[in-house]
Amino acid sequence: MTTLVTGATGNTGRHVVTALRRRGEPVRALTRAPERAVRQLPAGVDVVAGTHTEPDRLGGAFDNVERLHITVTAGLAEVGPDLVRRAVDVGVRRITVVWGGYVGPVEQAVADSGIEWTRLEPQEFMSNTLTWVDSILADGVAREPYDYPSALVHEADIGEVAAVALLDDGHDGHAYNLTGPRALTPSERIAVLARVLNRPLEFVPITHDQAVERLLRTGVSRDDAEFVVGWYAASSEDSKTVDDTVERVLGRPARTFEQWAAEHADRFRPHP
């Protein structure tokens, strides 16, 4: 039984692919960048060009697929329900979906699909820390408008939970809140990075508007920028409350931010 993973080179998709291949499962990786995927993904993955935001152009991507992993991304809300319908029509029997921060049209279509499904509701990704790379390399600082705690989750844990839900019974109809083992503020994360990198680093506050403008310069729409920065300004209890779901599903503790920082330390170090 083949699993189709959409967004297979993304923050979470590549970890889903890796976790599935680690268990010896056949995987088809859907990606806009097949050349990069071949270099980045494990051996034995069937890489196909395409995107889940164009379900009517997927062609043979669904051939012999019985499991599907979806990550809700920008542009999927309108076409995502059609993607789910097509999956059901071709015989997919189990779906996992990484939500977009709330139960929207795609998440609801998965829940209403009539087949087995599991919704993954991760809180903030540890990989969001990578947005600090340039400022840390330039002057040893991270600039954020708010210094509130967040129960950050490692993307590899999301991938492994998805693989378990796709391959093992007992997860149908569950919505899994996924966090790391500790809630950390940005200034606490900076302190961890400073220890890992063995160099002084500093947290520098900026205004709400400066944070929005920074996102706009990356091509994000103003509505999306306000949503993201507003999420930090008025974070929910779920976003800062540690949940043991990762440990219960995987049978081992969730990865720590210290582990994440050690794995990505070279990204924050200058290279000749």
C-alpha positions in Angstrom: 0.0 0.0 0.0 1.5 3.3 -1.1 1.3 6.5 0.9 1.1 9.8 -1.0 2.7 12.6 0.9 1.9 16.1 -0.3 4.4 19.0 0.3 7.0 16.3 0.6 10.0 18.6 0.9 8.3 21.0 3.3 8.9 21.5 7.0 6.8 18.5 8.0 6.3 16.6 4.8 9.9 15.5 4.5 9.8 14.1 8.1 6.6 12.1 7.2 8.4 10.6 4.2 11.5 9.8 6.3 9.4 8.2 9.1 7.5 6.1 6.6 10.6 4.9 4.8 12.2 4.0 8.1 9.4 1.5 8.6 10.0 0.2 5.1 6.8 1.6 3.6 6.4 2.6 -0.1 6.1 6.3 -0.4 5.2 8.6 -3.3 6.4 12.2 -2.7 4.5 15.0 -4.3 6.6 18.2 -4.7 7.0 21.2 -6.8 10.8 20.6 -6.7 11.4 17.0 -7.8 15.1 17.5 -8.4 15.7 18.8 -4.9 13.5 16.1 -3.5 15.6 13.4 -5.0 18.6 14.8 -3.2 16.9 15.4 0.1 14.6 12.5 0.6 15.6 8.9 1.5 16.4 6.3 -1.1 13.5 4.4 -2.6 11.0 7.3 -2.6 8.9 7.7 -5.7 9.1 11.4 -6.4 6.5 13.0 -8.6 6.1 16.6 -9.7 3.0 18.4 -8.6 1.2 20.3 -5.9 -1.9 19.5 -3.8 -3.2 23.0 -4.6 -3.9 21.7 -8.2 -5.8 18.4 -7.5 -7.2 18.3 -11.1 -3.6 18.0 -12.4 -2.3 15.2 -10.2 -2.8 12.6 -12.9 -1.2 9.3 -11.9 0.0 10.5 -8.5 -2.9 8.7 -6.9 -2.2 5.3 -8.7 -2.3 2.5 -6.1 -2.4 5.0 -3.2 -4.3 3.9 -0.2 -3.0 6.4 2.3 -2.7 10.2 2.0 -0.9 12.8 4.1 -1.9 16.5 3.6 -0.4 19.6 5.1 -2.7 22.5 4.9 -0.9 25.4 3.3 -1.8 28.8 1.8 -4.0 28.4 -1.2 -5.5 25.0 -0.2 -8.7 26.1 1.5 -10.7 26.4 -1.8 -9.4 23.3 -3.6 -8.6 21.1 -0.6 -12.1 19.6 -0.4 -11.8 18.6 -4.0 -8.4 16.9 -3.2 -10.1 14.9 -0.5 -13.0 13.9 -2.7 -10.6 12.7 -5.4 -8.7 10.7 -2.8 -11.8 9.0 -1.6 -12.9 8.3 -5.2 -9.7 6.5 -6.1 -9.8 4.3 -3.0 -7.7 6.1 -0.4 -8.7 4.6 3.0 -6.8 6.6 5.5 -5.8 10.3 5.7 -3.7 12.3 8.0 -3.8 16.1 7.9 -1.6 18.7 9.5 -4.0 21.6 10.2 -3.5 25.2 9.3 -4.1 26.4 12.9 -7.9 26.0 13.0 -10.5 23.6 11.5 -11.1 25.1 8.1 -12.6 23.7 4.9 -9.8 21.1 4.3 -9.8 19.8 7.8 -13.6 19.6 7.8 -13.6 17.8 4.4 -11.2 15.2 5.9 -13.4 14.7 8.9 -16.5 14.3 6.7 -14.8 12.1 4.2 -16.2 8.8 5.5 -12.8 7.2 5.7 -10.3 6.9 8.5 -8.6 10.1 9.4 -6.4 11.7 12.0 -5.9 15.5 12.4 -2.5 16.7 13.7 -2.7 20.0 15.5 0.9 21.0 16.2 1.6 24.2 18.1 4.5 26.4 17.0 7.2 24.6 15.0 10.7 24.7 16.4 11.8 25.4 12.8 10.3 28.9 13.1 13.5 29.7 14.9 15.2 29.6 11.5 13.7 33.0 10.8 16.5 34.3 13.1 19.3 33.0 11.1 20.1 36.2 9.2 20.0 38.5 12.2 22.0 36.1 14.4 24.7 35.8 11.7 24.7 39.6 11.2 24.8 40.9 14.7 24.0 38.1 17.2 20.4 39.1 17.9 16.8 37.8 17.4 14.1 40.4 17.0 10.5 39.7 18.0 7.6 41.8 19.2 6.5 39.5 22.1 8.4 37.3 24.6 5.6 34.9 25.5 6.1 31.2 26.1 5.3 28.7 23.3 5.2 24.9 23.6 7.3 24.4 20.5 7.2 21.0 18.8 10.0 19.4 16.7 8.9 18.8 13.1 10.4 15.3 13.2 8.0 14.4 16.0 5.1 15.6 13.8 6.3 13.4 11.0 6.6 10.3 13.2 3.2 10.8 14.7 1.8 11.1 11.2 3.5 7.9 10.2 2.1 6.0 13.2 -1.4 7.3 12.4 -1.1 6.3 8.8 0.2 2.8 9.4 -1.2 1.7 12.7 -4.8 1.2 13.9 -6.4 3.0 16.7 -6.0 6.6 15.6 -9.2 7.1 13.5 -11.2 10.2 14.4 -8.5 11.7 16.7 -7.4 15.3 16.7 -3.9 15.3 18.2 -2.6 18.4 19.9 1.2 18.2 19.5 3.7 20.1 21.6 7.3 19.7 22.8 8.2 18.9 26.4 8.6 22.5 27.5 7.2 25.9 26.8 9.9 28.5 26.0 9.9 32.2 25.4 11.9 33.7 22.5 14.5 35.0 25.0 14.8 31.5 26.5 15.3 30.0 23.1 18.0 32.6 22.4 19.7 31.5 25.6 19.7 27.8 24.5 21.1 28.8 21.1 23.8 30.8 22.8 24.9 27.8 24.8 24.9 25.5 21.8 26.8 28.0 19.6 29.0 29.0 22.5 28.6 32.7 21.7 26.7 35.6 23.2 23.3 36.2 21.7 20.6 38.8 22.5 16.8 39.1 22.3 15.8 42.5 21.0 12.1 43.6 21.2 10.5 45.2 18.2 7.0 46.6 17.7 3.9 44.8 16.4 4.0 46.9 13.3 7.7 46.2 12.6 7.0 42.5 12.9 4.1 42.8 10.4 6.3 44.8 7.9 9.0 42.2 8.2 6.6 39.5 7.1 5.3 41.7 4.3 8.8 42.0 2.9 8.9 38.2 2.5 5.8 38.3 0.2 3.2 37.3 2.8 -0.2 39.1 2.5 -1.1 41.7 5.1 -4.0 39.6 6.3 -1.7 36.6 6.8 1.0 38.8 8.4 -1.5 40.3 10.9 -2.8 36.8 11.7 0.7 35.4 12.4 1.8 38.3 14.5 -1.6 38.5 16.2 -1.2 34.8 17.2 1.9 35.7 19.2 0.2 38.8 20.7 -2.8 36.9 22.0 -1.5 33.3 22.2 -4.0 30.6 23.3 -3.6 28.4 26.3 -3.0 25.5 24.0 -0.1 27.2 22.4 1.8 27.4 25.7 0.6 24.4 27.5 2.7 21.2 27.3 0.7 18.2 26.1 1.9 14.6 26.3 0.4 13.3 23.1 3.7 12.9 21.3 5.0 10.7 24.1 1.7 8.7 24.3 1.6 8.0 20.5 5.4 7.4 20.0 6.2 5.7 23.3 9.1 8.0 24.0 9.5 11.6 25.2 9.1 14.5 22.7 12.3 16.0 21.3 13.6 19.0 23.1 14.5 22.4 21.7 18.1 21.7 22.9 18.1 18.7 20.5 16.7 20.9 17.7 19.3 23.6 18.3 22.1 21.1 18.2 20.8 19.6 14.9 20.6 23.0 13.3 23.6 24.8 14.9 25.5 25.0 11.6 22.7 27.2 10.1 23.5 29.8 12.7 27.3 29.7 12.3 29.1 31.9 9.7 30.7 30.0 6.9 33.8 31.1 4.9 
